[in-house]
């Protein structure tokens, strides 16, 4: 197959898909006897990325594959297409997720030991329902508690190829120190007062506000 038709077919597939497409899925667009090599598909993706360099869209590679998305520069306008505001999660939920990311596989008791408070069932349920976290085994200790780890869906949600792209714990602490010095609020993290206010307005507060205790 000539390069130009291959480029346009893959471009059309990326525009049509509402999710990331893996190399295997892109290859399966073609009959078995006409499937391009992985290197050819990757070359097309590089070409498309270059073509969109000066446009409002970009090619993003995540753990699940490749997708087209609007550049962050245009988010203030594009976001108006959706009436629902982005979900904001409580500090308790984000702290729990962070501990799973950096200490996985980890049990609920181990998370509680680090945080110093109980982890609510609602928090764990929310993380599992979002498919950001899953049970990967059981610790061989009395009671055989479940061990939790992150999923590819989590990486997909945050547009990352691997956990190696996560900031280090030292970088996160530095960011929090800067925020405190300048009295800033880190995006995506609500204060307890904001959380309580949001709880009264949402029909499903368990997705937004998590109690420290069950």
N, C-alpha and C positions, 0 to 999 in steps of 0.2 A: 504494500500500500504506500502511495506517495505521502510525503511528509505533510503537505498542506491539508489533504482530507483527514489525516489522522489528527492534526491539530484541531480542526473544526469539530470533529466528532467528540473528542475529549472535552473541548470547550463547551459544547452543547450539553454534554452529560453533567458537567460541573454546575452549569447554570440551572439545569432542571432538577438536580437533586436537592433535597431539603436537609442534607446531612453530609458528612464527610464520606468520600469514596476511597476505598483501598486500591492498591495496585492490582490486586486480583479482580476486583469488581470492574475496574477500568479495562482490564484485559478481556474480561468476559463479555464486554460489549460487542465483541467481534466473534464470528464463527471460529470454531476450534482450529481450522486449517489456515486461518488468516490472522491469528492473534499476534500482535506485535510483541517484541521482546521487552522485558522490564526496563532495560536501558533506553529503548526508544520512547517508552512512555515517560520516563523521567526526563528525557531530553525535551519532550513536548511540554511538560510541566514547567521546566526552566524557561522555555520560549514564551509560554503564556504569561508567566510571572514578569518577564521582561516587557512584554507588550502592554501589560497593565500598570507598568511603573508610574506613568504619568496620569493614570485614570483615578477614579474614585473607588475602585475595587482592588482587592489584592488576593493572592493565593496564599492560603494558610495551611500548613501541615501540622497535624496533631497525631496523637497516638492511634486514632481510628482511620487516618488517611488524609485526604486532601479536600479542601472546600474553598469556595469563593465567599468572600465577605466584604462588606463595606469597610473602608478604612476608618479608624477611630476618629479621624478629623471630622467626619460627617455624622458622627453619632448624635449630636444635638438635633439634627434635622430628621434623620432616619428614624430615631426613637419615637417621633411623634406619630408614626404609623401604628403604634401599639398603644392602646389606651391604658393597659395595665402597667403600673409602675414596677420596676425590677424589685424582686423580693430582697428584703434586707434581713439578715440573720443576726441573732443575738450573739453577744461575745462568748457566752458559754458554748454555743454550738461551734463557733469558729475556733475556739481554743481546743475543743474536743477533736475537730477535724485536723487541726494542725498537729496535735500529738499523734494521731493515727498516721499522718503523712510522714512524720520524722522518726517515729519509733516502730513502725509496722514490721512484723505482725505484733499486735499489742492487745491485751485483754482489757475489758472494762474496768476491772479492779486496778490494773496498772495505770490506766488513765486517771482514775480517781485518786490514786496515791500521789501522782504528780500535781494534779490540780488542787488537791486538798479538800475537795467537796465531791458529793455523789454526782454521777452522771445520770440524768433523767432518761427514762425509757423513751420519751418523746424525741430527745435528741438523737439517740441511736436509730429510732424508727425513721426519722426524717432523713438521715444520712443514707440509710439503706434504701428507702423509697425513692430517693433521688438517684440511686445507683452510683453513688460516689464511693460507697464503702460496702464491703461484703465479708462474710465469714470465710476464712481460708483454712481453718483447722481448729484444733482444741489443744490447749496447754495440758501436758501430762502431769497434772497436779490434782489433788483432791477436788472433786467437783467438775473436773475437765472443762474449765471456762472457755468460751469461744474466743478465738483470736481474729482480730479485724485488720484488714488491709484495704488500700485504695484500689480503684478500678480504672480501666481505660476511659470509661465515661467521665470520670472526674477530670482527667487530662483533656479530654475533648471539650468539656465545658469551659475550661480555662485556656483552651487553645495552645496546649503544650504537647510536645512529642514524648517527653519523658520527665520523670521526677527530678532529673538532673537540672532542669530549667528552673526549679523552685529556688527562691532565695535561701541563703543559709540562715540558721537561727541567729547568728551574730548580726546579719544584715537586718533581720526583722527587729531585733532589739534596738539597733541603731535608729531605725525608722520610728519606733515607738518613742525613743528618747527625744528625737527631734520634734515629734508631734506634741509631746508633753511640754517641752520648753517653749514652743510657740502657741500653746493652747489650741492645737488643731485636733480635729476628729478624723481618724483614719477612715477612708471610704469603706462602706459595707459593714461597719461595726457600730451598733447602737449603744448609747448609754442606757442604764437601767431605767431612767425616767422616760426616755424616748420609747423604750421597749414596752413599758406599761401603757403609754399613750397609744401606741400602735395596736396593742392587744384589744383595746376597747373598740377599735374600728374595723378589725378584720373578722371575717366570718370563720376563718380557719386559723386561729392564732397559733396552733401548735406548729405550723410551718415556719412561723416567724419568731415566736417568743417561747423559749424553753425554760421551764422551772429547773432550779438546781436540784430539787428533790423530786422523786416519783410521786 
